[in-house]
Amino acid sequence: MKYEVVAKRFRLALSNAEMSQQELAEKSGVGKASISQYVNGTHSPGNVSAGKMGKVLEVSAEWLMGFDVEMRKDISPKGADIDMEFVKKISLLNERDKKAVMSIIDSLLSNKGSGAD
């Protein structure tokens, strides 16, 4: 087993998340065959794959890759999910509507500072 540390960490993370390799593949978008290779210790994930799987498993991508770092880090600060949803929705708007939304945000922020709630 070439990547024994990686294999142990994947098994631990999957166990802690109560998730199968198949579920991890579905939720992360990383191929099931690749995940099997990580769990078996024949390969180590790259940055992108480790990032995707780390987010799903709620562990540090660097830890999954075998680096000497903490298992968990604050990978999803409070409000990050709604922030990402907001960004995704804004990106779907045309330029005129983006400007309108920004104007509304500016107005809300200026009202907040004036004590009007």
N, C-alpha and C positions, 0 to 999 in steps of 0.2 A: 504494500500500500504506500504509494508515493506521497500522498497528501493526507497523512493520518490525522493531523490536527484539524484540517478542514472537514474531514469526514466526521470526526467526533462532534465538532461544532454544529454541523448541519443536523446530525441526529438529535442533538440536544435542543436546538432551536425548533425543529419540527415537533419534538415531543412536548416542549413547553407551550407551543402554539396549538397543540392537539390537532395537527394538520398532517395530511398524507402528502406524499411527493406529488401525486396527481393534483391535489388541491392547490399546492404551491405553484405548480406549473400553470394552472388555470388562472390563479389570482395575480401572478407576477408576469406572465407572458414569456417566461423562460421555458424552453423545451423540456419535456419530461425526461428525455434521454440524457440531457445535460445534467439535470438535477440528480439523476441516478448516478452519474459519474462523480459528482461532488460527494454524494452520500457514501459511495464506495471508495472514495479517496484516490481515484485514478486521474482526476483533473481538479483544478482549482478555478473558481469563477473569475472572470475579469471584472473591472470596475462597474460597467453598466449592469451586467447581470447581477452582481452582488448587491448593487444599489436597489434594484427592483425587488430582489428576494428579501433583502434586509428590511425594506419598508413593510412588506407583507408580514414578515416574521417578527417585526418590531425589535430588531437587533441592529447593531452597527455593521455596515457593509464591510468595513475594514476587519472587524472581528471575524466575520464569516470567511474572509479571505485568508485568515490565519495569522494576521498581525497581532502584536502584543498590545492590544487596546481593550478598553472596557467593552463588555458584551452589549450593553445598552447605552444609548445616548439619547438625548432629547431630540428624536428625529421628527417629531410632529408636535410643535408647540401648540398650546391652546389656540384655537381659532384658525389653525392652518388649513383645515379642510374647507371651511367656509371661505377663507381667503382664496384658495385655489379655485373653488367653484365660481367665485366672483370674477377672477381673472379669466377663466375659460369663457364665461358668458360675455364679458366685455369684449374679448377677442373676436366674438362672432358678429359684433355690431359693425355697421359701416362708419366711416369717419365722421359724418355729420352727427350720428347718434352717440358716438364716443364722446364728442365735444359736449353734447347735451348732458350726458351722464356726468362728465367732469364738472360742468357748471353746477349741477345739482349737488355734487359732493362738496364743491367749494362753498356753496351756500350753506349747506348743513354744518360744515366745519366752522364757518364764520359765525353762525348762530350759536354754536356750542360755546365759543369763546366769550360771547356776550352775555351768557347766563340765561338765554332763552331756551327752555326745554319743554 
